[in-house]
Amino acid sequence: MLMDSAAASQDHHRSSAHNSAHNSAMPVLAVVAGIATFSAMDATIKGASLVVGVYTALLLRNLFGTLLTLPLWLFAGRPRPSRAALKVHALRAAITSAMAALFFYGLVRIPMAEGIAISFISPIIALYFAALLLGETIRRRAVVASLLGILGVLVIGAGRFGSGSYSGQAAEGTAAILLSAVFYAANLVLQRKQALLARPVEIAQFQNLFLTLIFLAFSPWLAVMPDRHSLLLILAGAALATSALLFLSWGYARAETQVLLPIEYTGFLWAALLGWLMFGERLDIPTVAGTILIVIGCWTGARNANVES
């Protein structure tokens, strides 16, 4: 009887440990899926942008995104933003529109892995925006993080110069993604404030809506009629972006940011794979080396936030 009881106890502990491990793994898997689907979205919108242009691809992606998130918003009881939240939604949409336009303008001019690697500098820039907008103190680790990030970008650029493949278009693409990273850093800081004012479904619905309205304002001059293939790519991009938002929201609601943050860097691997499969892009050593320096810089900045606070 005692042996049976002991065996049952061991089985219970094994079952509890298994369930605990399973529960802790699910948020990680959800974030991995979210990063993968976001990377796939980048690839589909890049493919469409090469045919119809960045503007039309982004206009239709946000329009489709608005329509896809509308049922979720209705099911959630049609949450309406407060006046304060409405201002933040509008401001973040304005920043995001510039960020997305610059990012994809750059991404159609350089390989996906390279573009994603350069964009990783955003969290480092965000440290300075947090100091400027939130009054946080810039510490020594943040300065070291910045220097590592800048060095990483220079290594990636030096690789292109060394191989003789740094054309005028590639230079424009790199500059556009660097500027996009500045807007993304501001977006990261603003995202914290937005999350305190609104629920995820409200944010997704009004973000897509405001972005669509912003891009629509330029449609008389910039919009072109997409072909069937481009339209399908853009629709897939909108569906992937919506899915990624749901995956990431679910994962970040169930695990600590410090556990999930390193997974963000798997975006480089997905970008390299999708760039090779869809566009025949090849990965070079300077891009990998520069990415490692940028990631180390981001880690240094993250440790600054965790250790010094």
C-alpha positions as MATLAB code, in Angstrom:
seq = 'MLMDSAAASQDHHRSSAHNSAHNSAMPVLAVVAGIATFSAMDATIKGASLVVGVYTALLLRNLFGTLLTLPLWLFAGRPRPSRAALKVHALRAAITSAMAALFFYGLVRIPMAEGIAISFISPIIALYFAALLLGETIRRRAVVASLLGILGVLVIGAGRFGSGSYSGQAAEGTAAILLSAVFYAANLVLQRKQALLARPVEIAQFQNLFLTLIFLAFSPWLAVMPDRHSLLLILAGAALATSALLFLSWGYARAETQVLLPIEYTGFLWAALLGWLMFGERLDIPTVAGTILIVIGCWTGARNANVES';
ca = [
       0.000    0.000    0.000;
       2.813    2.357    0.922;
       4.584    1.467   -2.319;
       1.414    2.161   -4.280;
       1.032    5.499   -2.478;
       4.656    6.425   -3.172;
       4.291    5.457   -6.821;
       1.101    7.491   -7.097;
       2.868   10.456   -5.490;
       5.751   10.159   -7.937;
       3.322    9.958  -10.863;
       1.541   13.069   -9.547;
       4.836   14.982   -9.283;
       5.851   13.880  -12.767;
       2.461   14.935  -14.111;
       2.671   18.302  -12.331;
       6.209   18.892  -13.615;
       5.128   17.928  -17.138;
       2.142   20.280  -17.024;
       4.306   23.084  -15.614;
       6.904   22.610  -18.344;
       4.147   22.471  -20.941;
       2.527   25.658  -19.612;
       5.858   27.524  -19.545;
       6.714   26.369  -23.076;
       3.453   27.523  -24.654;
       4.102   31.297  -24.377;
       7.581   30.756  -25.857;
       6.121   28.766  -28.754;
       3.440   31.427  -29.260;
       6.070   34.183  -29.517;
       8.199   32.053  -31.874;
       5.097   31.647  -34.056;
       4.413   35.390  -33.826;
       7.931   36.341  -34.936;
       7.806   33.780  -37.757;
       4.477   35.088  -39.059;
       5.673   38.711  -38.839;
       8.744   37.736  -40.873;
       6.507   36.023  -43.417;
       4.434   39.219  -43.550;
       7.609   41.214  -44.305;
       8.388   38.823  -47.153;
       4.915   38.983  -48.697;
       4.727   42.785  -48.516;
       8.243   43.064  -49.965;
       7.138   40.801  -52.842;
       4.056   42.939  -53.474;
       6.022   46.191  -53.110;
       8.443   45.130  -55.840;
       5.461   45.027  -58.239;
       2.977   47.716  -57.129;
       5.193   49.910  -54.947;
       5.491   50.309  -51.183;
       2.621   52.793  -50.881;
      -0.087   50.629  -52.478;
       1.103   47.510  -50.646;
       0.886   49.266  -47.256;
      -2.433   50.974  -48.019;
      -4.112   47.692  -48.918;
      -2.425   45.769  -46.114;
      -3.835   48.144  -43.513;
      -7.240   48.215  -45.193;
      -7.404   44.423  -45.156;
      -6.083   44.458  -41.580;
      -8.917   46.771  -40.518;
     -11.473   44.416  -42.056;
      -9.852   41.349  -40.471;
      -9.752   42.845  -36.963;
     -13.298   44.249  -37.182;
     -14.996   40.945  -36.175;
     -12.612   40.645  -33.196;
     -13.482   44.193  -32.125;
     -17.231   43.513  -32.469;
     -16.922   40.232  -30.540;
     -15.071   42.067  -27.750;
     -18.083   44.357  -27.268;
     -16.947   47.220  -29.525;
     -14.644   48.913  -26.984;
     -14.438   52.629  -27.745;
     -11.317   54.629  -26.942;
     -11.315   57.442  -24.424;
     -10.239   60.893  -25.611;
      -6.748   60.331  -24.183;
      -6.481   56.908  -25.838;
      -7.740   58.307  -29.141;
      -4.900   60.862  -29.178;
      -2.340   58.128  -28.500;
      -3.848   55.886  -31.204;
      -3.594   58.724  -33.717;
      -0.044   59.671  -32.717;
       1.196   56.100  -32.803;
      -0.481   55.537  -36.179;
       1.316   58.605  -37.585;
       4.661   57.315  -36.285;
       3.943   53.783  -37.510;
       3.013   54.992  -41.004;
       6.388   56.715  -41.381;
       8.172   53.735  -39.838;
       6.516   51.178  -42.141;
       6.948   53.261  -45.307;
      10.653   53.776  -44.624;
      11.207   50.147  -43.610;
       9.687   48.642  -46.749;
      11.258   51.338  -48.953;
      14.566   50.061  -47.612;
      13.635   46.382  -47.676;
      12.983   46.354  -51.434;
      16.534   47.689  -51.944;
      18.577   45.398  -49.664;
      18.303   41.717  -48.582;
      15.751   40.881  -45.912;
      18.269   39.521  -43.386;
      20.351   42.676  -43.707;
      17.330   44.940  -43.274;
      16.076   43.064  -40.211;
      19.583   43.105  -38.706;
      19.851   46.890  -39.049;
      16.363   47.359  -37.581;
      17.501   45.544  -34.407;
      19.173   48.813  -33.362;
      15.721   50.196  -32.413;
      15.720   49.040  -28.747;
      19.034   50.839  -28.232;
      17.623   54.074  -29.642;
      14.537   53.542  -27.465;
      16.729   53.899  -24.367;
      17.401   57.520  -25.341;
      13.759   58.205  -26.192;
      12.816   56.829  -22.770;
      15.241   59.306  -21.215;
      13.868   62.178  -23.301;
      10.149   61.408  -22.992;
       9.912   59.501  -19.697;
      12.721   61.150  -17.726;
      14.710   57.924  -17.340;
      18.439   58.214  -16.612;
      20.935   57.300  -19.344;
      23.534   55.051  -17.719;
      26.937   53.800  -18.833;
      25.532   50.498  -20.111;
      23.190   52.384  -22.462;
      26.164   54.231  -23.973;
      28.074   50.949  -24.434;
      24.959   49.421  -26.020;
      24.750   52.335  -28.460;
      28.395   51.992  -29.480;
      27.994   48.250  -30.075;
      24.869   48.837  -32.139;
      26.552   51.496  -34.275;
      29.586   49.238  -34.734;
      27.317   46.416  -35.874;
      25.684   48.623  -38.525;
      29.131   49.768  -39.697;
      30.317   46.162  -40.001;
      27.291   45.307  -42.171;
      27.930   48.385  -44.327;
      31.659   47.657  -44.573;
      30.866   44.172  -45.858;
      28.938   45.675  -48.756;
      31.633   48.235  -49.507;
      34.275   45.513  -49.391;
      32.388   43.296  -51.827;
      31.714   46.227  -54.157;
      27.952   45.630  -53.962;
      27.034   48.892  -52.227;
      25.038   50.549  -54.998;
      23.194   53.841  -54.696;
      19.949   51.946  -54.133;
      21.517   49.853  -51.360;
      22.771   53.027  -49.658;
      19.260   54.533  -49.860;
      17.782   51.313  -48.472;
      20.176   51.225  -45.525;
      19.549   54.889  -44.702;
      15.768   54.363  -44.910;
      15.851   51.394  -42.510;
      18.071   53.291  -40.067;
      15.585   56.182  -40.084;
      12.742   53.685  -39.744;
      14.512   52.294  -36.661;
      14.354   55.765  -35.081;
      10.589   55.896  -35.625;
      10.273   52.331  -34.323;
      12.159   53.293  -31.170;
       9.675   56.126  -30.570;
       6.911   53.609  -31.272;
       8.275   51.238  -28.600;
       8.163   53.981  -25.966;
       4.683   55.120  -27.015;
       3.447   51.525  -27.055;
       3.917   51.320  -23.284;
       1.681   54.349  -22.753;
      -0.911   53.023  -25.202;
      -1.081   49.646  -23.448;
      -2.053   51.392  -20.218;
      -4.967   53.176  -21.905;
      -6.524   50.510  -24.141;
      -7.069   46.788  -24.602;
      -5.236   44.849  -27.370;
      -8.324   44.441  -29.580;
      -9.058   48.167  -29.412;
      -5.435   48.984  -30.197;
      -5.364   46.618  -33.194;
      -8.649   47.908  -34.626;
      -7.975   51.627  -34.295;
      -4.306   51.303  -35.230;
      -5.246   49.658  -38.526;
      -8.086   52.141  -39.079;
      -5.965   55.244  -38.504;
      -3.135   53.866  -40.637;
      -5.585   53.208  -43.470;
      -6.916   56.787  -43.244;
      -3.379   58.226  -43.258;
      -2.376   56.260  -46.354;
      -5.708   56.988  -48.071;
      -4.930   60.717  -47.929;
      -2.150   60.180  -50.482;
      -4.053   57.758  -52.737;
      -4.944   60.267  -55.526;
      -1.223   60.681  -56.261;
       0.417   57.394  -55.268;
      -2.067   54.512  -55.530;
      -1.835   52.040  -58.410;
      -4.113   49.169  -59.407;
      -2.616   45.884  -58.147;
      -2.616   42.708  -60.210;
      -4.186   39.514  -58.876;
      -0.902   38.019  -57.613;
       0.079   41.197  -55.734;
      -3.399   41.470  -54.243;
      -3.164   37.919  -52.905;
       0.282   38.648  -51.437;
      -1.023   41.763  -49.684;
      -4.082   39.917  -48.346;
      -1.778   37.182  -47.048;
       0.401   39.876  -45.451;
      -2.587   41.376  -43.655;
      -3.700   37.955  -42.387;
      -0.143   37.150  -41.240;
       0.177   40.499  -39.433;
      -3.135   39.936  -37.624;
      -2.130   36.378  -36.669;
       1.246   37.592  -35.415;
      -0.422   40.215  -33.237;
      -2.644   37.560  -31.652;
       0.269   35.144  -31.090;
       2.450   37.827  -29.506;
      -0.342   39.268  -27.360;
      -1.171   35.798  -26.025;
       2.469   34.956  -25.318;
       3.441   38.246  -23.660;
       0.361   38.064  -21.434;
       1.574   34.741  -20.000;
       5.341   35.079  -19.576;
       7.846   37.705  -18.480;
       9.292   40.041  -21.093;
      12.869   39.144  -20.096;
      12.125   35.494  -20.942;
      10.573   36.261  -24.303;
      12.757   39.165  -25.487;
      15.596   36.980  -26.868;
      13.086   35.260  -29.161;
      12.691   38.568  -31.045;
      16.120   37.938  -32.577;
      14.925   34.755  -34.297;
      13.437   37.217  -36.790;
      16.894   37.367  -38.376;
      16.867   33.605  -39.033;
      13.373   33.720  -40.530;
      14.335   36.735  -42.670;
      17.440   34.944  -43.960;
      15.427   31.799  -44.790;
      12.521   33.640  -46.454;
      14.858   35.993  -48.323;
      16.670   32.968  -49.750;
      13.489   31.038  -50.619;
      11.482   33.914  -52.109;
      14.116   36.275  -53.527;
      17.288   34.201  -53.876;
      19.124   36.404  -51.344;
      22.373   35.054  -49.911;
      23.662   35.594  -46.389;
      27.204   36.947  -45.960;
      29.622   36.856  -43.015;
      29.672   40.666  -42.339;
      25.860   40.666  -41.976;
      26.039   37.831  -39.432;
      28.914   39.511  -37.554;
      27.177   42.889  -37.514;
      23.957   41.280  -36.302;
      25.792   39.635  -33.412;
      27.237   43.013  -32.346;
      23.813   44.683  -32.521;
      22.179   41.862  -30.518;
      24.925   42.091  -27.860;
      24.264   45.829  -27.716;
      20.533   45.232  -27.229;
      21.282   42.710  -24.481;
      23.534   45.252  -22.781;
      20.758   47.803  -22.902;
      18.235   45.292  -21.571;
      20.557   44.437  -18.671;
      20.811   48.161  -18.013;
      17.049   48.313  -17.597;
      16.808   45.170  -15.461;
      19.848   45.608  -13.218;
      19.798   49.336  -12.617;
      16.086   49.815  -12.003;
];
